[in-house]
Amino acid sequence: MADSVREFEMAIEQPAHPTHSLTTYELKNYRRELEHALKTIPEHAQVRELLQQRLAEVLAEQDSRIRLQHVGGTDTSAR
């Protein structure tokens, strides 16, 4: 069981920089990798909790950036 946890952790490597320092592109790709991993691993796998925590961090960062964009007046979606 411990080997399978390490296997999934190695497949989804932690980015070289903290989540808040990632570019939008890096953040999007990291999110996609995490979502894919969560879809493919069994529900009972212990590594799911770690991946879900990382995904929550990514989603929070993306949400924060969207809110800042709206508040900062740089939102062009309504134009």
N, C-alpha and C positions, 0 to 999 in steps of 0.2 A: 504494500500500500504506500509506503513512504517513497518508493521509487517512482510510482505514478505521479505523486505530488511534485517531485523534483522534475519529472519529465515535462509536466505542463508549465511549471515555473520557468523552465529553460526555454520553452517554446514561445512564451510571452515574456520577453525580457523587459525589465524596468528601463524606461528611457534614461539616457545619459544625464538629463537635466530634470529638475523638479517640474511637476505638472504645470505650474504657473509660468515656467520659463519656456515651454514648448511653443513652437510656431503653430498657427492654426492648422496647417497641413499635417504636422507631426501629431497634434492632438487628435485630429480626425482619423488618422491611420491607427493610432494606438487604441482609440475607441473601437474601431472596426475589428482589430485583433482580439480585444477583450470580449466583445460581443460574440464573435465567432467561436472563441474558446469556450465560452459559457454554454453555447448551443451544442457543442460537440462532446463535452465531458459529462459523465454520469451525475445525476442529481445528488448521489451520496458521497461524491468525491470531496475530500477535505479541502482541496485547493479552491473550490468554488467560492468559499467565504473570502479568501484573499483576492480573487479576481473580481468579485462583486464589490469589494471595498475599493479597489483600484478604479473600477468603472464608475463608481459613485463620485470619486475625486475628479475624474475626467468630465463627467456630466456637470458637476458643480462649476468647474472651470469654464466650460463652454457656456453655461448659463450666465455666469458672471460677465463674460466677455460680451454676450448679447445685450445684457442689461446696461453695461457701460456704453455700448455703441448707441443704444436708444437714448440714454441720458445725455450723452455727449453731442447729440445732434448729427451724428454721422450716418444715421440710418437712411438709406436711399430706397428702401423697399416700398415706401408709400409714394414715391415721386413718379 
